[in-house]
Amino acid sequence: MSKSLTGVRIIELGQIIAGTYGGQILSDMGAEVIKVESPKGDLGRNPSVAPLGEVSGLFLTFNRNKKSIVIDLKNPKGKEVFLDLVRNSDVVVDNFRPGVMKRLGIDYAVLFATNPKIIHCSITGFGSDGQYRDYPALDIIIQAMSGHMAVTGEDGRPPVRLGIPLADLSGGLFSSQGILAALYEREKTGCGQHMELSMFDAMLSLLTYMGTMWLNNGELPKPPGSSHEYSVPWQAFKTLDSYVVVAAREEVHWKNFCRSLEMPELMENSNFTTNFLRVKHRLVLVPILEAAMAKQTTDFWMQKFRQEDVPASPVNHLNQAFAEAPAIENHAVLEYDHPNLGKIKMPAYPVKMGSQGNLISTPAPELGQHSIEILKEILSYSAEKIHDLQGIGAIIDKGAN
């Protein structure tokens, strides 16, 4: 069954997460994604990172559906192979440090001269120019510098990193959006373009209304733990056996919450009749709610809250999250058969396109698995030419072809 991006070919020079997650998203939409790797391979292949057997679970996740070709871009003949691929592709993605593409002789000026319709997306840490262009752009560094760690965790305690690598993931999320927009623009104009995405900029964008409040009112939010600076009750409460989140900001839900607690006097208290007043008097109200919630189990409260239409949830760990009904009903887990590891399961792409059926995934590639296949089928190279390129180390085939 054809997918939305069937026929779109993407060359991925990206590594680890920021340069690969966007390609994974686009591959789930049907794009053909070809990883052009050095003889050492994507750094994300490091088996010590999220190890599954002798393979990196990180690599298996972000590189499903892709093909791998090993090209030595420092070899002039290798660069020629790469540019032949550019002639036959739609998009090039890289997350090298600024200046690397130019030193390799494959910056946008060269890509454009090779294929004027090519779309080139560069993902950087802090931008291609400026004071910070050469700073290391690891996820935790971007999280810290962009202010996210300052608003994560609890007030008065050390800063906390988000539990997911959001700075790295932002590179993939925003780059995939930009690439889709560029593909649509090319349909109208016939022209490709170069686009750039700074992970630092992406994380500032994700501050959303917190950024707006600082830029306009000079408000510096404190790390709220699980609570919310503008809403009460809106936080995790300890129960007899675990935790429950309650988000009863709206007055109808606040009244339902009070009824669930069998504490109608709270909704009648003049200090708590509106969300504005509950925020103002949170230091009085929250301890009362905490004491009430601690008297019963999570299952008890969840039954009550669902009966009374109170926005609430248990605080799940992953074993519970993937067992929730929507995870099963919405096919939120996909699987593929890995040649060495057997059946591998992982989170699925969440957008369900009505015309495409259930998502089918193929295993993340072995290093150079598709080198010969790509040279034969996409570039129509002869067996003799491929043999010569192998002989001088311009390309390396580690697949079965």
Secondary structure, DSSP 8 states (H G I E B T S, - for coil): ---TTTT-EEEE---TTTTTHHHHHHHHTT-EEEEEE-TT--GGG-TTSSEETTEEHHHHHHTTT-EEEEE-TTSHHHHHHHHHHHHT-SEEEE---TTHHHHTT-SHHHHHHH-TT-EEEEEESS-SSSTTTTS---HHHHHHHTTTGGGSSBTTS-----SS-HHHHHHHHHHHHHHHHHHHHHHHH---EEEEEEHHHHHHHTTHHHHHHHHHH------BTTSBTTBSSEEEEE-SSSEEEEE--SHHHHHHHHHHHT-HHHHH-TTSSSHHHHHHTHHHHHHHHHHHHTTS-HHHHHHHHHHHT--EEE---HHHHTTSHHHHHTT-EEEEEETTTEEEEEE--S---TTT-S--------TTTTHHHHHHHTT---HHHHHHHHHTTSEE--S--
